[in-house]
Amino acid sequence: MQTDLNAVLDVEFDELAEVCETQSEQVDGAQAELETEYEFGGRHLFASYIECEPESLLNHKELDLALRRAVEASGATVLKDSSHVFEGGGVTSVYLLSESHASIHTYPEHNSCFVDIFTCGYVCEPSRFHEVLVDYLKPKTVSKRLTNRGLMNVDLT
């Protein structure tokens, strides 16, 4: 009987030690997050895509998927998204990101759109966002600007 009790106590001790270790790691992680100082800066890409393939602007489901792929390609994290379709087929879609935002505003009557992505910090790559959207929309003309914002307010184009 004593041997059985010792075995149970050993198992319970091991489980308790494991729980304590896990909780300690969680506390350390939370403490590190509290101590993180976020940079006051980031990159902002904004562009006009002119003479896009008409179907790419009117297929709202595929357009939304392309915008999500573009955001993910940049390395940003999607928190929420919202879209509104206007009479005539134009759409405004906005993605709320952990890092800030991304948006598209389409003008199918002009086969054109405006896009932008702003991400706080310098981890995300807005150029990847741009590449994915250009691949999907296939504009004949692109006007874009990439700029630093915040303490490193320097034009990158």
Backbone bond lengths (Angstrom), bond angles and torsions (degrees), N, CA, C in turn:
res aa  C-N    CA-C-N  psi(-1)  N-CA   C-N-CA  omega(-1)  CA-C   N-CA-C  phi
1 M - - - 1.433 - - 1.525 111.49 -
2 Q 1.351 115.83 -40.96 1.464 120.59 179.79 1.526 109.84 -63.29
3 T 1.332 118.40 -39.31 1.457 122.59 179.52 1.524 110.29 -62.92
4 D 1.348 117.21 -41.45 1.460 121.05 178.11 1.522 110.69 -63.20
5 L 1.304 117.71 -42.07 1.451 122.35 179.90 1.526 110.82 -64.92
6 N 1.332 117.22 -41.41 1.465 121.12 177.28 1.523 110.68 -63.13
7 A 1.328 117.42 -40.16 1.466 121.29 179.41 1.530 109.99 -63.21
8 V 1.323 117.07 -44.30 1.464 121.64 179.20 1.522 109.95 -63.31
9 L 1.332 116.61 -44.63 1.460 120.22 179.92 1.524 111.28 -63.47
10 D 1.340 117.65 -39.22 1.466 121.30 178.03 1.524 110.77 -62.21
11 V 1.334 116.73 -44.09 1.468 120.81 179.68 1.523 109.72 -64.39
12 E 1.345 116.74 -46.25 1.453 120.18 179.55 1.522 111.40 -62.67
13 F 1.328 118.09 -37.67 1.461 121.61 178.49 1.525 109.76 -65.41
14 D 1.340 116.84 -44.45 1.470 120.76 179.25 1.532 111.08 -61.46
15 E 1.335 116.48 -42.97 1.459 120.23 179.16 1.525 110.81 -64.88
16 L 1.310 117.09 -41.77 1.455 121.74 179.06 1.530 110.66 -64.36
17 A 1.317 116.66 -41.26 1.464 120.81 178.95 1.530 109.97 -63.26
18 E 1.325 116.55 -39.64 1.461 120.87 179.34 1.533 110.60 -65.93
19 V 1.319 117.66 -42.95 1.464 122.00 177.94 1.527 110.02 -61.85
20 C 1.322 116.99 -44.51 1.468 121.07 179.28 1.527 111.00 -61.53
21 E 1.316 116.77 -42.14 1.462 121.09 179.90 1.531 110.12 -63.46
22 T 1.332 116.71 -43.88 1.463 121.13 178.97 1.523 110.47 -62.39
23 Q 1.318 117.44 -45.15 1.460 121.16 179.83 1.523 111.05 -64.58
24 S 1.304 117.29 -37.05 1.458 121.40 177.58 1.526 110.78 -63.67
25 E 1.324 116.43 -42.26 1.465 120.74 177.83 1.523 110.49 -63.63
26 Q 1.337 117.52 -40.13 1.456 121.17 178.84 1.527 110.69 -64.80
27 V 1.307 117.70 -41.22 1.465 121.70 178.32 1.529 109.57 -64.03
28 D 1.344 116.83 -44.24 1.470 120.15 178.67 1.522 110.78 -60.09
29 G 1.346 117.21 -42.65 1.461 121.74 179.42 1.519 111.64 -64.41
30 A 1.319 116.70 -43.21 1.467 121.09 178.87 1.522 110.41 -64.75
31 Q 1.325 117.24 -40.17 1.464 121.52 178.93 1.525 109.91 -63.91
32 A 1.330 117.39 -43.17 1.456 120.72 179.39 1.525 110.24 -63.14
33 E 1.342 117.27 -39.13 1.455 120.60 178.97 1.525 110.65 -64.99
34 L 1.326 117.47 -39.66 1.456 121.03 178.22 1.524 111.33 -64.81
35 E 1.315 117.09 -32.64 1.456 121.59 -177.53 1.527 112.59 -83.79
36 T 1.337 117.80 -10.00 1.453 121.05 -178.96 1.522 109.63 -66.44
37 E 1.307 115.53 128.23 1.456 120.29 174.68 1.513 107.00 -103.52
38 Y 1.329 116.34 119.30 1.456 120.50 -177.74 1.513 109.96 -83.26
39 E 1.328 114.99 141.31 1.454 120.48 179.13 1.518 109.85 -69.86
40 F 1.315 116.46 143.07 1.457 120.49 172.44 1.517 106.61 -93.57
41 G 1.313 114.45 82.67 1.452 120.31 -179.39 1.508 109.89 177.06
42 G 1.303 114.56 167.14 1.451 120.40 178.31 1.514 110.09 178.41
43 R 1.329 114.75 -175.86 1.463 120.35 -179.38 1.522 109.41 -116.77
44 H 1.322 115.05 141.09 1.461 121.40 179.93 1.520 108.63 -127.58
45 L 1.326 114.69 118.65 1.461 120.73 175.19 1.518 107.41 -108.29
46 F 1.310 116.44 129.01 1.462 119.85 172.50 1.514 107.67 -134.95
47 A 1.348 115.44 142.18 1.463 119.84 -172.43 1.519 111.37 -148.79
48 S 1.315 114.06 155.69 1.466 123.02 170.12 1.511 106.33 -114.83
49 Y 1.331 116.38 126.76 1.467 122.08 176.76 1.525 106.40 -110.29
50 I 1.322 115.41 116.68 1.460 121.75 -171.86 1.534 109.90 -113.49
51 E 1.338 115.06 140.95 1.460 123.61 -177.92 1.534 111.28 59.24
52 C 1.327 114.46 53.41 1.468 120.96 176.01 1.524 109.16 -76.01
53 E 1.332 116.29 165.14 1.461 120.10 173.24 1.519 107.79 -64.11
54 P 1.330 118.35 122.82 1.467 120.76 -174.59 1.532 114.07 -54.03
55 E 1.323 118.31 -43.25 1.463 120.96 -177.40 1.528 111.52 -62.92
56 S 1.328 117.26 -32.27 1.466 119.91 -178.95 1.530 111.30 -66.05
57 L 1.324 117.59 -27.70 1.465 121.38 178.31 1.526 112.44 -84.52
58 L 1.333 117.12 -27.67 1.463 121.16 -175.47 1.529 113.74 -92.56
59 N 1.314 117.32 -19.34 1.467 120.51 177.64 1.532 107.37 -86.63
60 H 1.322 115.38 87.51 1.465 120.76 -171.64 1.520 113.06 -63.05
61 K 1.319 117.34 -34.22 1.466 120.06 179.49 1.531 110.41 -65.48
62 E 1.319 116.98 -47.67 1.472 120.79 179.44 1.526 111.36 -68.39
63 L 1.327 116.57 -35.64 1.464 120.46 177.21 1.525 110.26 -62.29
64 D 1.336 116.36 -43.78 1.455 120.40 178.70 1.529 111.14 -63.73
65 L 1.334 116.82 -41.26 1.468 119.98 177.51 1.531 110.95 -63.16
66 A 1.340 116.67 -39.87 1.467 120.61 178.66 1.527 110.65 -64.95
67 L 1.334 116.42 -40.54 1.465 119.69 179.02 1.530 110.38 -64.50
68 R 1.326 116.85 -41.99 1.474 120.32 177.66 1.533 110.46 -63.35
69 R 1.338 117.34 -43.43 1.479 120.11 178.00 1.529 110.47 -61.27
70 A 1.329 115.99 -39.51 1.468 120.57 -179.73 1.527 110.83 -63.97
71 V 1.326 116.21 -44.87 1.469 120.48 178.67 1.528 109.52 -61.34
72 E 1.329 116.40 -47.15 1.467 119.99 -179.12 1.527 111.30 -63.91
73 A 1.338 117.23 -37.01 1.470 120.71 178.53 1.529 111.18 -63.22
74 S 1.329 116.51 -30.25 1.468 120.17 -179.92 1.527 111.71 -72.68
75 G 1.334 115.72 -18.07 1.460 120.08 -177.49 1.517 113.01 96.58
76 A 1.338 117.21 2.10 1.468 121.06 -179.84 1.528 110.51 -80.84
77 T 1.327 115.57 161.69 1.456 123.17 -177.97 1.527 110.09 -111.68
78 V 1.337 116.17 120.60 1.464 121.66 179.78 1.532 109.55 -76.46
79 L 1.326 115.63 129.07 1.464 121.49 173.30 1.529 110.59 -100.01
80 K 1.336 116.19 -45.92 1.465 122.76 -179.47 1.512 108.81 -154.17
81 D 1.341 115.14 160.72 1.455 118.98 172.10 1.518 109.24 -140.45
82 S 1.320 115.85 154.73 1.454 121.77 179.23 1.525 108.50 -148.58
83 S 1.343 115.09 139.95 1.465 120.22 179.70 1.517 110.32 -135.68
84 H 1.306 114.39 152.23 1.462 120.73 173.78 1.527 107.94 -136.24
85 V 1.346 116.00 128.74 1.463 121.79 177.43 1.521 107.73 -98.95
86 F 1.322 115.58 128.58 1.452 121.74 -179.82 1.518 110.80 -94.80
87 E 1.318 114.99 161.10 1.460 120.24 173.72 1.529 107.36 -58.16
88 G 1.292 116.79 133.27 1.463 120.61 -176.65 1.522 112.72 98.24
89 G 1.342 116.72 -8.62 1.462 119.86 173.38 1.511 116.34 97.07
90 G 1.324 118.19 -3.69 1.463 119.24 175.98 1.526 109.61 -68.03
91 V 1.308 115.92 153.87 1.458 120.15 -178.83 1.522 109.80 -139.59
92 T 1.319 114.80 144.40 1.458 121.54 168.72 1.516 106.56 -117.75
93 S 1.323 115.74 124.62 1.463 121.54 177.31 1.513 108.44 -125.71
94 V 1.324 114.53 135.49 1.455 120.91 179.52 1.519 108.39 -128.75
95 Y 1.309 115.68 133.11 1.457 121.86 175.18 1.520 108.18 -111.41
96 L 1.314 115.36 122.65 1.455 121.13 173.07 1.520 106.57 -84.66
97 L 1.306 116.70 121.92 1.462 122.48 -176.47 1.517 110.17 -109.65
98 S 1.291 115.83 154.92 1.459 120.28 173.02 1.529 108.69 -58.16
99 E 1.319 115.91 -32.10 1.463 121.83 -177.02 1.530 112.92 -90.55
100 S 1.338 119.54 -20.57 1.466 125.52 174.25 1.526 110.51 162.26
101 H 1.374 118.54 -102.36 1.461 119.36 -174.73 1.528 112.11 -156.48
102 A 1.349 114.59 163.12 1.460 123.06 170.43 1.521 106.87 -142.96
103 S 1.332 117.25 147.68 1.463 119.22 -179.26 1.521 111.68 -150.49
104 I 1.342 113.58 160.80 1.457 121.88 172.53 1.515 107.80 -141.68
105 H 1.317 116.17 141.49 1.465 123.57 177.34 1.523 105.74 -131.80
106 T 1.343 117.07 113.38 1.464 119.93 -174.56 1.523 111.67 -101.21
107 Y 1.320 114.16 150.13 1.460 123.64 176.70 1.525 106.61 -131.30
108 P 1.348 116.85 80.44 1.457 119.14 -175.90 1.534 113.33 -60.93
109 E 1.334 116.79 -27.66 1.467 119.44 178.46 1.533 111.33 -66.88
110 H 1.324 117.18 -15.45 1.470 122.36 176.44 1.529 111.68 -115.11
111 N 1.347 116.94 2.58 1.475 122.39 -175.47 1.531 111.19 51.63
112 S 1.330 115.51 40.89 1.458 120.44 -174.34 1.530 110.91 -142.27
113 C 1.329 115.35 166.58 1.462 120.22 177.48 1.523 110.38 -158.55
114 F 1.328 114.15 163.52 1.461 122.93 171.73 1.519 107.58 -112.09
115 V 1.328 117.26 142.11 1.466 121.89 175.73 1.523 108.90 -135.59
116 D 1.321 115.01 155.29 1.456 118.71 170.28 1.518 109.42 -156.12
117 I 1.333 113.88 156.33 1.458 121.76 172.67 1.521 106.77 -145.94
118 F 1.322 115.31 129.54 1.459 121.00 173.28 1.513 107.25 -122.40
119 T 1.317 116.24 130.23 1.462 121.02 177.04 1.522 109.04 -129.40
120 C 1.313 115.00 128.86 1.459 120.87 175.74 1.525 108.93 -69.64
121 G 1.306 116.02 144.56 1.458 120.35 -178.76 1.523 110.48 81.86
122 Y 1.333 114.89 -173.99 1.464 119.56 -174.12 1.521 111.99 -127.24
123 V 1.340 116.15 26.76 1.461 120.93 -179.63 1.519 110.72 -88.27
124 C 1.333 117.57 -43.18 1.467 121.75 -177.85 1.524 110.51 -74.13
125 E 1.338 115.28 156.16 1.463 121.76 -178.15 1.529 110.35 -118.42
126 P 1.338 118.36 94.01 1.469 120.64 -179.98 1.527 113.25 -58.19
127 S 1.311 117.95 -26.23 1.471 119.98 179.76 1.526 111.31 -62.79
128 R 1.319 118.01 -31.23 1.471 120.63 177.33 1.529 110.72 -69.67
129 F 1.327 116.80 -37.30 1.469 122.65 173.81 1.522 108.87 -56.17
130 H 1.319 115.98 -50.18 1.468 122.96 179.71 1.526 111.24 -59.17
131 E 1.312 117.98 -46.81 1.466 121.54 -177.95 1.529 112.11 -59.70
132 V 1.329 117.16 -43.92 1.470 120.83 -179.47 1.523 110.59 -64.15
133 L 1.340 117.16 -43.47 1.463 119.46 -179.03 1.522 112.14 -68.88
134 V 1.308 118.12 -39.05 1.469 120.76 177.47 1.528 109.58 -63.18
135 D 1.320 116.74 -40.09 1.461 120.42 178.43 1.530 111.25 -62.17
136 Y 1.331 117.38 -39.20 1.462 120.82 -178.83 1.532 111.97 -77.83
137 L 1.333 117.81 -47.28 1.463 121.95 -172.90 1.529 113.51 -81.35
138 K 1.331 116.51 -26.07 1.465 123.15 -179.86 1.537 113.91 51.03
139 P 1.334 116.60 54.27 1.468 119.23 179.15 1.529 110.95 -69.85
140 K 1.332 116.21 148.06 1.465 120.82 176.25 1.527 110.40 -81.29
141 T 1.340 116.22 -28.40 1.462 121.27 179.90 1.521 108.93 -131.82
142 V 1.325 115.41 136.78 1.462 121.56 178.88 1.523 108.44 -128.78
143 S 1.313 115.37 130.59 1.457 121.22 171.55 1.515 105.68 -121.67
144 K 1.345 117.13 116.72 1.463 118.65 -176.81 1.514 110.81 -137.64
145 R 1.315 113.19 158.30 1.450 120.41 176.42 1.524 107.93 -142.94
146 L 1.301 115.66 135.33 1.459 122.66 175.63 1.514 106.65 -120.64
147 T 1.304 115.85 123.66 1.455 119.36 -176.85 1.522 110.94 -134.62
148 N 1.303 115.74 149.61 1.465 121.61 170.92 1.514 107.48 -82.86
149 R 1.307 115.32 146.18 1.458 120.83 175.24 1.515 108.27 -125.82
150 G 1.299 115.68 157.39 1.452 120.26 179.31 1.508 112.06 93.41
151 L 1.317 116.06 -141.48 1.458 120.64 -175.38 1.519 113.51 -69.26
152 M 1.333 116.73 -23.86 1.472 120.34 177.64 1.519 109.08 -105.78
153 N 1.319 118.27 51.33 1.454 123.84 -174.51 1.526 110.90 -71.56
154 V 1.344 114.95 81.73 1.453 121.58 -176.80 1.519 108.24 -130.02
155 D 1.337 117.42 134.71 1.457 122.01 177.88 1.523 110.03 -70.80
156 L 1.337 118.26 129.82 1.462 122.46 -176.89 1.523 113.82 -101.25
157 T 1.347 117.75 -0.47 1.481 118.71 -178.31 1.498 112.05 -91.41
